[in-house]
Amino acid sequence: MFEVTEAGEARALSGGTEVPGVRALSEGTDASGSPALTAAADAAEARAEEQQRPGPEPQFDAKSFYKNVFRIALPIALQGLVTSIVDASDTLMLAALSQDALSAIALATQVHFVLNMIFVSINVVISSMAAQYWGKGDHVTVEKVLAFSMKISLGAAFLFFAAAFFAPRLLMLAFTNDETLIGLGIQYLRIVSFSYLFLGISHPFLSIMKNSGRVTRSSAFSMTSVVLNLLLNALLIYGLLGFPKMEIRGAALATLISHGTCALLCAIESIHARKGKFRFRYFFHDDKPVRVQFLKLLPGILGNMAVWGVGQTVFSMIIGHLGSDATAANSLASIARRLMICLCNGVGNGSSVIVGHALGADYLELAKIYARKLMKLSVTIGVISGVILFFLTGPIVSIAGKNLTETSQEYLRWMLYFCCVYVVSKAANTVFIHGCFYAGGDMKFGLICDAINLWGFILPVGYVLAFVIGAPVLVVYCFLNLDEIIKIPAEYIHYRRFGWVRNITLKNITPSENAEGAGG
């Protein structure tokens, strides 16, 4: 394995010697790299990087491996934990207003959930390409990946902004027929829609930062945004310290300001970064090989996220039509579940960076070892998280659900018990899909697996249980959440075939071709 040092160099973990050409995770933060940089300068940099190729594959070193895993995974996990805590705080603040406010927000944010699936799809391709190119030492191509991905993310953000701002009622009608919830959701969507544009900027850049040695800073930016959101929620929802009491509109405005702040931090970072930064010349002048490769990878993951994401939205629609009690309980259960899988997600997303760098450096056997170790670690954390959630179920129902009806509280209790099993399966799936398949550019298996699992079985049967047979709410809920458990055997078989173990960098591009389109 190669270990990431503070200087951004990659060192072989056997003996601690530097591995030539594997300059992984560089911090690079000086003020050079202005838009006036010529194509010749880019070509020179590309030639220098082309000459730096990985040496012999280093031996696995357990101590250094786990040190590196937690160096990458912990900031990501902490970011997810802080985000989930803020989400939970938002939910509690809204629940204190009324159950209708809580339910309306839960349904209105499904619009952002769908948009986020597009952002996640783009980020997965960014991570798959950037991690391998960075492991290869090709920083120029990483910047071209960032510029092209920014075009796509901003385009998607604008479409969702237009829909949420100009037609919020139509969006809410897709999730509920309750006029009270629709009215509250419209208030929320009209304001929060502007935040989608800021997310179109920050998502790609934060993804590049995670794959280029700035994972701590990337997580810090995200955490700054969510903590600011928490503080503004308290001020604007309740009108504290002289601020206007805006209730549900205050929650939307807080979200808008916090996402705008994150986008601003990304812009400042890009200005001062030396490598892995946004360059306008790459934004306006595509690099054809990069564009072709990006668009080749994107449909598979976009289809996978569409199948899974829309499936989750249909899940929310089914629960939403089972009544306000079920909707409110599911909202709180989802927050608790996200809190408990934060560390598993950190390991899963961190494994994508670690395995991707190894694959890009042509350390294929080492990548297999990393994947196996990361899988064991993630499942262990998942089991521990499930046990913790089991013992926290009582306090969660008593504290978070105190303003819910008695029926909703009982729903919440049993939903949380089921989530104890769910988090273990989710831990395994995160490393299978994100840490292994996506890292090697395998974007199609997840699509096939979820298409068969979700749309061929879970959702049709769940619909019949809910609206034809009229099964109890908890039976419907548990069945709809079986998808993460059912697909594990197929994922394990695919993992053991090792078709994902491959270097996807464009080895046939010469330094001069890699600098093509740098002018402007």
Sequence and secondary structure as in RCSB ss.txt:
>XXXX:A:sequence
MFEVTEAGEARALSGGTEVPGVRALSEGTDASGSPALTAAADAAEARAEEQQRPGPEPQFDAKSFYKNVFRIALP
IALQGLVTSIVDASDTLMLAALSQDALSAIALATQVHFVLNMIFVSINVVISSMAAQYWGKGDHVTVEKVLAFSM
KISLGAAFLFFAAAFFAPRLLMLAFTNDETLIGLGIQYLRIVSFSYLFLGISHPFLSIMKNSGRVTRSSAFSMTS
VVLNLLLNALLIYGLLGFPKMEIRGAALATLISHGTCALLCAIESIHARKGKFRFRYFFHDDKPVRVQFLKLLPG
ILGNMAVWGVGQTVFSMIIGHLGSDATAANSLASIARRLMICLCNGVGNGSSVIVGHALGADYLELAKIYARKLM
KLSVTIGVISGVILFFLTGPIVSIAGKNLTETSQEYLRWMLYFCCVYVVSKAANTVFIHGCFYAGGDMKFGLICD
AINLWGFILPVGYVLAFVIGAPVLVVYCFLNLDEIIKIPAEYIHYRRFGWVRNITLKNITPSENAEGAGG
>XXXX:A:secstr
 EEE TTS EEETTTT B TT  TT    SS   TT  HHHHHHHHHHHHH    S     HHHHHHHHHHHHHH
HHHHHHHHHHHHHHHHHHHHHH HHHHHHHHHHHHHHHHHHHHHHHHHHHHHHHHHHHHHHT HHHHHHHHHHHH
HHHHHHHHHHHHHHHH HHHHHHTT   HHHHHHHHHHHHHHTTHHHHHHHHHHHHHHHHHTT HHHHHHHHHHH
HHHHHHHHHHHHHTGGG    THHHHHHHHHHHHHHHHHHHHHHHHH SSS   HHHHHS  HHHHHHHHHHHHH
HHHHHHHHHHHHHHHHHHHHTT HHHHHHHHHHHHHHHHHTHHHHHHHHHHHHHHHHHHHTT HHHHHHHHHHHH
HHHHHHHHHHHHHHHHHHHHHHHHTTTTS HHHHHHHHHHHHHHHHHHHHHHHHHIIIIIIIITTT  HHHHHHH
IIIIIIIIHHHHHIIIIII   HHHHHHHHT HHHHTHHHHHHHHHHTTT    S TT  HHHHTTT   
